[in-house]
C-alpha cells in the first residue's frame, strides 16, 4: 500500500529554474528544458553537467521521497536520479531550503533496459519488436514491456541478453587461458554456480563454446599469417611432450625478429604422434614439412631446435629439409647431468629426499623445525623436495638443506620429537654433508647456465657456445679441494657436453649456434675458441655475407646513400682554378664523402669493420644493438635476423614456474581439441 509523506517540500532545483508553461528556464544560462509529469530529473542533470559548482548540501539534510508515483517509478529504474526533497531536522518544512551541490549527486548504475531500447527524442524504441513508447524520465514502462513481451530477455536482477553473451564469452576465455577441457560446461557443479550467480542464464553447450573458441582460433591464425608473411627468416622449435596416460605430441612453434628488432615467437601446430615404438624420423619430418607448407614459410626456416632426448631428428632427417637441427640446450644439460651422476651421488640425493619428505609430511617434526629456526635465528623456510624430472630441483633441495642443516640436526637429536630409530634412518652422515656442500655450487652454476639460455630476453642461441665453453674450460675443471665424487661428476659432465655440443668438430664453424655467436656483438670475438677456430668462423661469416642477394630498394634512401661509396670521376672534377683552394674540400672530391665514415661499403669491409668494432657490455640486448647499428652493417644485419631468431631451448617459458604450470595443464586436454587450445593459449 502506498502513502504520501507529510511535509512534502519543493525541490531545491527550483531555486535555479522557473516554469514557463510546459517548459522550464535555467536562471543561470537561460537554457530551456521540457517539463512534464512533475519530474525534475532533466533539471538536475542540467545542473550536474553545466553548473556543478553550487552551494553544497548541509550535512544534516536528508532525502525524502516526493510522492507515491515517484516511489514506484524511480525505485524500478536504475538509470534515473531519484527525485528528492530536502528535509532538515532543525528546519521547518516550509522554510526555504539551501542550494544543493548537484556535483555531489551520484548517478546510479545504468539500467539494463537500455540494452533493449534506444531513445529517439522523447520516445524509446524497442529493438526487438519496434514498439514505440513515450519516455518521461522513467524506465518503468520499458521494464513492464520487456517483462510482458520479452520475458526471456531480461531477468529479474537486471542482467540483460547482452550480458549473457558476455558471460558466455568470459567462460570461453577462461577455458582458453586455464587450458580447461571444454566439457567442463557440462559439469553439474559449474552449472549450479552459473545458475546461482547469473539469473535465468541459459547455459551454453560444448558445441557453443567450441564454436566461440574456433572463432578466436581462426582470428589468431589470420593475424599470424600476416605477420609471417612480412619476415625474412624464422626458426622452428619442436617440443615433444606426453599427456596422460600415453598420448604423445609434438608442438611446433616458430620465432622471428620483426622489422623493429623485436623477438617474437608463436605456436604453429600441435601434432599427435603414434606410440613410442612406431614414431620414426620420417613421420616427424613429415609433420614438420606439412606445418611449414601450411603456414607458407617454406624456404624461410633457418634451423629447428628440438628437445628429443633420443635425437630422433638426426642427420638422416636433414637430407629431406633445408634447415639445420639443434638440440635444446636445456635437454643437453639434462643429459649431461644424468651422465655425470655416480651411484654415490644418487644415493646421497635419495637420502636427502627422504629427509625432506619426513619434515614435509610429519606435522610434529615440521613444527619443531620452525621452532628451532626461530631459536637459531635461521630463515623460516620450508624444505624443498626435488623432482625426478628436473635436475635443477636437486640444487634447490641441497641449498635449502645446507641453510637449515643445524636446525635439522637439532630436531633429529630431540628424542621427544624423533625416536632413535627414525633418527638413525634419516640422519645424513658428515661425509655426505661434505659432498652436498661441495656439489651444490657446481649444480648452481649449471642451473644459472640454463636460466640464462632460457630467459625470455636472452632466448637467442648465440649464448650457447660461449656458455658451453665457459663450463668446460672453467667451471667443470676439477679443483684440489673437490671431493672425489664431485671431481668425477665434473669430468663426466664435461665429456658429455663435448660430445653433445660437438665442440671438437671440424665443422663447428657451420653450426647455427656458433654463427649466431659471431653475429651477437657481445660474443663476436669468439675468445673461447682457439685461433684456428676463430679463423674458420671468420671465413664462414665472409662466405655467408658474400652469398647474400643484394636487395635493391628505392634509390636515394638514406641507407643506400650510407652504403654506397661515391668516388667521383676525375675527368668530371672541376679544375683547381674553378674551385675553392680548400684542402679539405679537395680531399673530399678525390676520396669521396664517405671515406672516413664507419659505414661499410662491401661484404669484406663490413665483416672487418664489424669485428674491429668495440664489443658492447654483456648486459645489453643484442637486438637493441642491431636496431641502432644495423645501418652501419646492412648485410650483417640481414644475417643477424636470420640466425639470432633461433632460440636456445625448445620452449623457453616451460622452464619458468608459469611454464611448468602450462606443461601440467596441457596434459588434461582432449586429443580433438589439443591443437586449437594450445594455439589460442600460447598466442594470446
C-alpha positions in Angstrom: 0.0 0.0 0.0 1.4 3.4 -0.9 1.1 6.6 1.0 2.3 10.2 0.9 4.8 11.7 3.2 3.7 14.6 5.4 5.5 17.8 5.0 6.4 17.5 1.3 8.8 20.1 0.2 9.5 21.8 -3.1 12.8 20.6 -4.7 15.7 22.9 -4.3 16.3 22.6 -8.1 13.6 25.3 -8.5 16.0 27.8 -6.9 17.7 27.7 -10.3 14.8 27.2 -12.6 11.5 28.9 -13.3 8.5 27.3 -15.1 7.2 28.8 -18.3 4.2 26.8 -19.4 5.4 23.3 -20.4 9.0 24.4 -20.3 11.5 25.4 -17.5 14.1 28.0 -17.9 17.5 27.9 -16.2 18.1 31.2 -14.5 21.9 30.8 -14.8 22.3 30.2 -18.5 18.7 30.8 -19.9 18.6 27.3 -21.3 15.0 25.9 -21.7 14.1 22.3 -21.0 10.9 20.3 -21.4 8.9 19.9 -18.2 6.4 17.1 -17.9 5.0 14.9 -15.2 6.4 16.9 -12.4 9.8 15.3 -12.8 12.9 17.3 -12.0 15.5 14.8 -13.3 16.2 16.8 -16.5 16.8 19.9 -14.5 19.1 18.0 -12.0 21.0 16.6 -15.0 21.4 20.0 -16.5 22.8 21.4 -13.2 25.2 18.5 -12.8 26.5 19.0 -16.3 26.7 22.8 -16.8 26.6 24.2 -13.3 28.3 21.8 -10.9 29.8 24.4 -8.6 26.8 25.3 -6.5 26.4 25.5 -2.7 26.7 22.0 -1.2 24.1 20.3 0.9 24.1 20.8 4.6 25.3 17.7 6.4 22.0 17.3 8.3 19.8 17.3 5.3 18.1 14.0 4.5 16.4 12.9 1.3 12.7 12.3 1.4 10.6 10.6 -1.3 8.4 13.2 -3.0 5.3 11.3 -3.8 3.8 7.9 -4.4 4.3 8.0 -8.2 7.9 8.9 -7.7 8.5 6.0 -5.3 7.0 3.4 -7.7 8.7 4.7 -10.9 12.1 5.6 -9.6 12.7 2.6 -7.5 12.4 0.4 -10.6 14.8 2.5 -12.7 18.5 2.2 -12.1 19.2 4.9 -14.6 17.4 8.0 -13.3 18.4 10.0 -10.4 15.8 9.9 -7.7 13.7 13.0 -7.1 14.1 14.1 -3.5 13.0 16.8 -1.2 15.5 18.1 1.4 14.3 17.7 5.0 16.5 19.1 7.8 15.6 18.1 11.3 16.4 21.6 12.5 14.3 23.4 9.9 10.6 23.9 9.4 9.3 22.1 6.4 8.0 25.4 5.0 11.3 27.2 5.2 13.4 27.9 2.2 16.0 25.2 1.6 19.6 25.9 0.9 21.0 25.5 -2.5 22.2 21.9 -3.4 25.5 20.7 -4.7 24.5 18.9 -7.8 28.1 17.8 -8.4 27.8 15.5 -5.4 24.8 13.7 -6.7 25.9 10.3 -7.9 24.2 8.6 -10.9 23.2 5.0 -10.1 24.1 2.0 -12.3 22.7 2.2 -15.8 19.6 0.1 -16.2 19.8 -3.0 -18.4 16.6 -2.0 -20.3 18.8 0.3 -22.4 20.4 -2.9 -23.9 17.0 -3.4 -25.5 15.6 0.1 -26.0 17.1 3.1 -27.8 16.0 6.7 -27.2 14.7 8.8 -30.1 13.8 12.3 -28.9 11.0 11.9 -26.4 10.3 8.3 -27.4 12.0 5.0 -26.8 12.0 2.2 -29.4 12.2 -1.5 -28.6 15.0 -3.1 -30.8 13.3 -6.5 -30.6 9.8 -5.7 -31.8 9.9 -2.0 -32.9 7.4 -0.9 -30.2 7.5 2.8 -29.5 6.8 4.1 -26.0 6.8 7.6 -24.6 9.8 8.4 -22.4 9.1 10.5 -19.3 12.4 10.2 -17.4 11.4 6.8 -16.1 12.2 3.2 -17.3 9.1 1.6 -15.7 7.1 1.4 -18.9 10.1 -0.1 -20.7 10.7 -2.7 -17.9 6.9 -3.6 -18.0 7.0 -4.0 -21.8 10.0 -6.3 -21.6 8.5 -8.5 -18.8 5.3 -8.9 -20.8 6.6 -9.2 -24.4 10.1 -10.5 -24.0 10.3 -12.3 -20.6 13.5 -14.2 -21.5 15.4 -11.1 -22.4 16.0 -9.5 -19.0 15.9 -11.5 -15.8 14.6 -10.0 -12.5 18.0 -8.9 -11.4 18.6 -6.8 -14.4 21.1 -8.9 -16.3 20.4 -8.5 -20.0 20.8 -10.7 -23.0 23.9 -8.8 -24.0 25.3 -9.5 -20.5 24.6 -13.2 -21.0 26.6 -13.1 -24.2 29.5 -11.5 -22.3 29.3 -14.2 -19.7 29.5 -16.9 -22.3 32.5 -15.1 -23.9 34.2 -15.0 -20.5 33.6 -18.7 -20.0 35.3 -19.3 -23.3 38.2 -17.0 -22.4 38.6 -18.8 -19.1 38.7 -22.2 -20.8 41.4 -20.9 -23.2 43.5 -19.2 -20.5 43.4 -22.0 -18.0 43.6 -24.8 -20.6 40.4 -26.4 -19.3 38.5 -29.2 -21.1 35.6 -27.8 -23.0 33.4 -30.5 -21.5 33.6 -28.7 -18.1 30.5 -26.7 -19.2 28.5 -29.9 -18.7 29.6 -30.2 -15.1 26.8 -30.1 -12.6 28.8 -28.0 -10.2 29.7 -25.5 -12.8 26.1 -25.2 -14.0 24.9 -24.8 -10.4 27.4 -21.9 -9.9 26.3 -20.1 -13.0 22.6 -20.6 -12.2 23.2 -19.0 -8.8 25.3 -16.1 -9.9 23.5 -15.2 -13.2 19.7 -15.3 -13.0 17.9 -17.1 -15.9 21.3 -17.8 -17.6 21.0 -20.2 -20.5 24.0 -22.5 -20.1 25.9 -22.9 -23.4 26.6 -26.4 -24.8 30.0 -27.7 -25.5 29.3 -27.0 -29.2 28.6 -23.3 -28.4 31.8 -22.9 -26.5 33.8 -24.8 -29.2 32.4 -22.5 -31.9 33.4 -19.4 -30.0 37.0 -20.8 -29.4 37.2 -21.8 -33.0 36.4 -18.2 -33.9 39.3 -17.0 -31.7 41.5 -19.7 -33.3 40.8 -18.5 -36.9 41.2 -14.9 -36.0 44.6 -15.5 -34.4 45.6 -17.7 -37.4 44.9 -14.9 -39.8 46.9 -12.4 -37.7 49.8 -14.8 -37.6 49.8 -15.5 -41.3 50.1 -11.8 -42.0 53.0 -11.5 -39.5 54.9 -14.4 -41.0 54.4 -13.0 -44.5 56.4 -10.0 -43.5 59.5 -11.7 -42.1 62.5 -12.9 -44.0 63.5 -15.9 -41.8 62.1 -17.9 -39.0 63.3 -20.6 -36.7 61.3 -23.7 -35.7 61.1 -25.4 -32.4 59.8 -28.9 -31.9 58.6 -29.6 -28.4 58.0 -33.3 -27.7 55.7 -34.0 -24.7 53.5 -36.6 -23.3 50.0 -36.4 -21.9 48.5 -39.0 -19.5 48.3 -41.8 -20.0 50.3 -42.5 -23.2 49.3 -39.7 -25.6 52.4 -38.3 -27.3 52.5 -35.0 -29.1 54.9 -32.6 -30.9 54.1 -28.9 -30.7 55.8 -26.9 -33.5 56.5 -23.2 -32.8 58.3 -20.5 -34.7 60.4 -17.5 -33.6 61.4 -14.5 -35.7 62.7 -10.9 -35.5 60.4 -8.1 -36.5 61.3 -5.0 -38.6 61.9 -3.1 -35.4 64.2 -5.8 -34.0 61.8 -7.3 -31.5 62.0 -11.0 -30.9 58.7 -12.8 -31.3 57.5 -16.4 -31.0 54.2 -18.2 -31.8 52.8 -21.7 -31.7 52.0 -23.0 -35.2 50.6 -26.5 -34.7 50.4 -29.5 -32.3 50.5 -32.9 -33.9 49.6 -36.2 -32.2 52.2 -38.9 -32.5 51.9 -42.6 -32.6 53.1 -44.9 -29.8 56.8 -44.8 -28.8 57.8 -47.8 -30.9 56.2 -46.5 -34.1 57.5 -42.9 -34.2 60.1 -42.6 -36.9 62.3 -39.8 -38.2 60.3 -39.8 -41.4 57.0 -39.4 -39.6 58.2 -36.4 -37.6 59.8 -34.8 -40.6 56.6 -35.2 -42.5 54.8 -33.3 -39.7 57.3 -30.5 -39.7 57.2 -30.2 -43.5 53.4 -30.1 -43.5 53.4 -27.4 -40.9 55.9 -25.3 -42.8 53.9 -25.6 -46.0 50.6 -24.9 -44.3 51.9 -21.6 -42.8 53.6 -20.5 -46.0 57.1 -20.3 -44.5 58.8 -22.9 -46.8 62.3 -21.5 -47.7 62.3 -19.2 -44.7 63.4 -21.7 -42.0 67.0 -21.2 -40.7 67.1 -24.0 -38.1 64.9 -26.2 -35.9 65.5 -26.7 -32.2 64.1 -29.8 -30.6 64.0 -31.4 -27.1 64.0 -35.0 -28.2 66.5 -36.9 -26.0 66.9 -39.7 -28.4 67.9 -37.2 -31.1 65.4 -38.7 -33.5 65.8 -35.6 -35.7 69.3 -36.7 -36.8 71.4 -36.2 -39.9 69.2 -38.5 -42.0 66.3 -36.2 -41.4 68.4 -33.2 -42.6 68.5 -34.7 -46.1 64.8 -34.0 -46.6 64.8 -30.5 -45.3 66.6 -27.2 -46.0 67.3 -26.3 -42.4 69.7 -27.5 -39.7 68.7 -29.2 -36.5 69.9 -28.3 -33.0 69.2 -29.9 -29.7 67.6 -27.8 -27.0 70.3 -26.7 -24.6 68.2 -27.5 -21.5 67.8 -31.1 -22.8 71.5 -31.3 -23.5 72.4 -30.2 -20.0 69.8 -32.6 -18.5 71.5 -35.4 -20.4 75.0 -34.2 -19.3 73.9 -34.1 -15.6 72.4 -37.5 -15.8 75.6 -38.9 -17.3 77.6 -37.3 -14.5 75.7 -38.7 -11.5 77.5 -41.6 -10.0 76.0 -44.2 -7.7 77.3 -42.4 -4.6 75.7 -39.1 -5.7 72.4 -40.8 -6.5 72.5 -42.4 -3.0 73.0 -39.1 -1.4 70.2 -37.5 -3.4 67.8 -40.3 -2.4 68.8 -39.9 1.3 68.3 -36.1 1.2 64.9 -36.6 -0.5 63.8 -39.0 2.2 64.8 -36.5 4.9 62.9 -33.7 3.2 59.8 -35.9 2.9 59.9 -36.6 6.6 59.8 -33.0 7.6 57.2 -32.1 5.0 54.8 -34.8 6.0 55.4 -35.1 9.7 53.5 -32.3 11.4 55.3 -32.7 14.7 58.7 -32.6 13.0 57.7 -29.6 10.9 56.6 -27.6 13.9 59.7 -28.5 15.8 61.8 -27.3 12.8 60.1 -24.0 12.8 60.8 -23.5 16.5 64.5 -24.4 16.0 64.7 -21.9 13.1 63.5 -19.1 15.5 65.9 -20.2 18.3 68.9 -20.3 15.9 67.9 -17.1 14.0 67.7 -19.0 10.8 65.4 -18.1 7.9 61.9 -19.6 8.4 61.9 -21.6 5.1 60.3 -24.9 4.3 62.5 -27.7 3.0 62.3 -28.3 -0.8 61.6 -31.6 -2.4 63.5 -32.4 -5.6 61.7 -33.7 -8.7 62.9 -36.7 -10.7 62.2 -34.9 -14.0 64.1 -31.7 -13.2 67.7 -32.0 -12.1 67.8 -28.3 -11.1 65.5 -29.0 -8.2 68.3 -31.1 -6.7 70.3 -27.9 -6.4 67.3 -26.2 -4.7 66.9 -29.1 -2.3 70.6 -29.1 -1.4 70.8 -25.4 -0.9 67.9 -25.4 1.5 69.3 -28.4 3.4 72.6 -26.6 3.9 70.8 -23.5 5.1 68.8 -25.5 7.6 71.4 -28.1 8.5 71.9 -27.4 12.2 68.1 -26.9 12.8 67.5 -30.3 11.2 70.2 -31.9 13.3 68.7 -30.4 16.4 65.2 -31.8 15.6 66.6 -35.2 14.8 68.6 -35.2 18.1 65.4 -34.3 20.2 64.0 -37.7 21.4 60.7 -36.1 22.3 60.3 -35.3 18.5 62.2 -38.0 16.7 62.8 -41.5 18.1 66.2 -43.2 17.9 65.3 -45.5 15.0 63.9 -42.6 12.9 66.9 -40.5 13.7 69.3 -43.2 12.6 67.4 -43.8 9.4 67.1 -40.1 8.5 70.4 -38.7 9.6 72.8 -37.8 6.9 76.5 -38.6 7.7 79.1 -35.9 7.9 81.0 -37.1 4.8 77.7 -36.9 2.9 77.1 -33.4 4.1 80.6 -32.5 2.8 79.7 -33.9 -0.6 76.5 -31.9 -0.6 78.4 -28.8 0.4 81.0 -29.3 -2.4 78.4 -30.5 -5.0 75.8 -27.7 -4.6 77.9 -24.8 -6.2 78.6 -27.0 -9.2 74.9 -27.6 -9.7 74.1 -24.0 -9.1 76.5 -23.0 -11.9 74.8 -25.4 -14.3 71.4 -24.1 -13.2 72.5 -20.5 -13.9 73.5 -21.6 -17.4 70.1 -23.0 -18.0 68.4 -19.9 -16.6 70.4 -17.5 -18.9 69.7 -19.6 -22.0 66.0 -19.9 -21.3 65.4 -16.3 -20.3 62.7 -14.5 -22.4 65.1 -11.6 -23.0 68.0 -13.8 -23.9 66.3 -16.5 -26.0 68.8 -16.4 -28.8 71.0 -19.4 -29.5 74.1 -17.1 -29.6 74.7 -17.6 -25.9 75.1 -21.4 -26.1 78.7 -21.8 -27.2 80.1 -19.1 -25.0 78.4 -20.6 -22.0 79.3 -24.2 -23.0 83.0 -23.4 -23.4 83.0 -21.5 -20.2 81.6 -24.5 -18.4 84.1 -26.9 -20.0 87.1 -24.7 -19.6 86.5 -23.2 -16.2 83.6 -24.3 -14.1 83.8 -28.0 -14.7 87.6 -28.3 -14.2 88.2 -30.3 -11.0 89.8 -28.4 -8.2 92.2 -29.6 -5.5 89.6 -29.2 -2.7 86.9 -31.1 -4.6 85.8 -34.4 -3.1 86.2 -37.5 -5.3 82.5 -37.7 -6.2 82.4 -34.1 -7.3 85.6 -34.3 -9.4 84.2 -37.4 -11.1 80.9 -35.6 -11.8 82.7 -32.6 -13.4 84.7 -34.8 -15.7 81.7 -36.8 -16.8 79.6 -33.7 -17.5 82.4 -32.1 -19.3 82.8 -35.1 -21.6 79.1 -35.3 -22.2 78.9 -31.6 -23.2 81.8 -32.0 -25.6 80.0 -34.9 -27.3 76.5 -33.4 -27.5 77.7 -29.9 -28.5 80.3 -31.2 -30.9 82.8 -28.6 -29.6 85.8 -30.6 -31.2 84.1 -30.9 -34.6 85.9 -29.7 -37.7 82.5 -28.4 -38.8 81.9 -26.3 -35.7 82.0 -23.0 -37.7 79.0 -24.1 -39.7 76.8 -24.7 -36.6 73.9 -22.2 -36.4 74.7 -21.6 -32.7 78.3 -20.5 -33.5 77.3 -18.3 -36.4 74.8 -16.7 -34.1 77.6 -16.1 -31.6 79.6 -14.3 -34.2 76.5 -12.1 -35.1 76.0 -11.3 -31.4 78.1 -8.2 -30.9 78.9 -9.3 -27.3 80.5 -12.6 -28.4 81.8 -11.8 -31.9 85.4 -12.0 -30.9 84.9 -15.7 -30.0 87.6 -15.6 -27.4 86.6 -19.0 -26.2 87.9 -20.6 -29.4 91.4 -21.4 -30.5 93.0 -19.0 -33.1 92.3 -21.7 -35.7 88.7 -21.9 -34.7 88.3 -18.2 -34.8 89.8 -18.0 -38.3 87.5 -20.8 -39.6 84.5 -18.9 -38.1 85.5 -15.6 -39.7 85.9 -17.3 -43.1 82.4 -18.8 -42.7 81.0 -15.4 -41.9 82.6 -13.9 -45.0 81.2 -16.7 -47.0 77.6 -16.2 -45.7 77.8 -12.4 -46.3 79.0 -12.9 -49.8 76.2 -15.2 -50.6 73.5 -12.7 -49.6 71.5 -11.4 -52.5 71.7 -7.7 -53.0 68.2 -6.3 -52.1 67.5 -3.3 -54.3 65.3 -0.6 -52.8 64.3 2.9 -53.9 67.4 4.8 -54.9 68.1 7.8 -52.8 67.1 6.5 -49.4 69.4 7.3 -46.5 70.6 3.8 -46.0 71.6 3.4 -49.6 73.5 6.7 -49.5 75.3 5.5 -46.5 76.2 2.1 -48.0 77.4 3.4 -51.4 80.9 4.8 -51.6 80.9 7.5 -54.2 84.3 8.1 -55.9 83.8 10.8 -58.5 85.2 10.5 -62.0 88.4 12.6 -62.1 87.6 13.8 -65.6 84.5 15.4 -64.3 86.1 17.2 -61.4 86.5 20.9 -61.8 89.9 22.3 -62.3 91.6 23.7 -59.1 91.2 27.2 -60.5 87.4 26.7 -60.6 87.0 25.5 -57.1 88.0 26.9 -53.7 91.6 26.2 -52.8 90.5 24.3 -49.7 92.5 21.2 -49.0 89.6 19.6 -47.1 87.2 20.0 -50.0 89.7 18.8 -52.5 90.3 15.6 -50.4 86.5 15.1 -50.3 86.3 15.4 -54.1 89.1 12.9 -54.6 88.3 10.4 -51.9 84.6 10.7 -51.6 82.2 11.9 -48.9 82.2 8.5 -47.0 85.9 8.0 -46.9 86.1 8.5 -43.2 82.6 7.0 -42.5 82.1 4.0 -40.3 79.6 2.6 -42.8 80.9 -0.4 -44.6 80.9 -0.5 -48.4 81.2 -4.1 -49.4 80.9 -7.6 -47.9 84.5 -8.0 -46.9 84.7 -4.5 -45.4 81.5 -4.9 -43.5 82.8 -8.0 -41.7 86.2 -6.4 -41.0 84.6 -3.2 -39.6 82.2 -5.2 -37.5 84.8 -7.4 -36.0 87.1 -4.4 -35.2 84.2 -2.5 -33.6 84.3 -2.4 -29.8 82.2 -5.1 -28.2 79.3 -3.9 -26.1 78.9 -5.0 -22.4 77.2 -8.3 -21.7 74.1 -6.7 -20.1 72.9 -5.2 -23.4 70.2 -6.8 -25.5 71.9 -7.7 -28.9 68.7 -7.0 -30.8 68.7 -3.4 -29.4 72.3 -3.1 -30.6 71.4 -4.2 -34.1 68.5 -1.8 -34.1 70.9 1.1 -33.7 73.9 -0.3 -35.7 72.1 -2.2 -38.4 72.5 0.7 -40.9 76.3 0.5 -40.4 76.4 -3.2 -41.4 73.3 -3.8 -43.5 74.3 -7.3 -44.8 75.4 -8.5 -41.4 72.2 -7.1 -40.0 70.3 -9.3 -42.5 72.3 -12.3 -41.4 71.6 -11.4 -37.7 67.9 -11.6 -38.4 68.3 -15.0 -39.9 70.3 -16.6 -37.1 69.6 -14.7 -34.0 65.9 -15.6 -34.2 66.9 -19.2 -33.3 66.1 -19.9 -29.6 68.5 -21.8 -27.3 65.7 -24.0 -25.9 62.7 -25.6 -27.5 60.2 -23.6 -25.4 61.8 -21.1 -23.0 58.7 -20.5 -20.9 58.4 -24.1 -19.9 61.5 -23.7 -17.7 59.7 -21.0 -15.7 57.1 -21.6 -12.9 54.3 -20.4 -15.2 55.7 -22.6 -17.9 55.6 -25.7 -15.7 52.0 -24.9 -14.8 51.2 -24.7 -18.5 53.0 -28.1 -19.1 50.8 -29.6 -16.5 47.6 -28.1 -17.8 48.1 -29.2 -21.4 48.2 -32.8 -20.3 44.4 -32.8 -19.5 43.3 -31.6 -22.9 41.3 -33.9 -25.1 43.1 -35.0 -28.3 40.5 -33.5 -30.6 41.0 -30.0 -29.1 44.6 -30.0 -28.1 45.9 -28.3 -31.2 43.3 -25.5 -31.1 43.6 -24.9 -27.3 47.4 -24.7 -27.2 47.3 -22.4 -30.2 44.9 -19.9 -28.7 46.6 -20.1 -25.2 50.2 -19.6 -26.3 49.3 -17.0 -29.0 47.1 -14.9 -26.7 
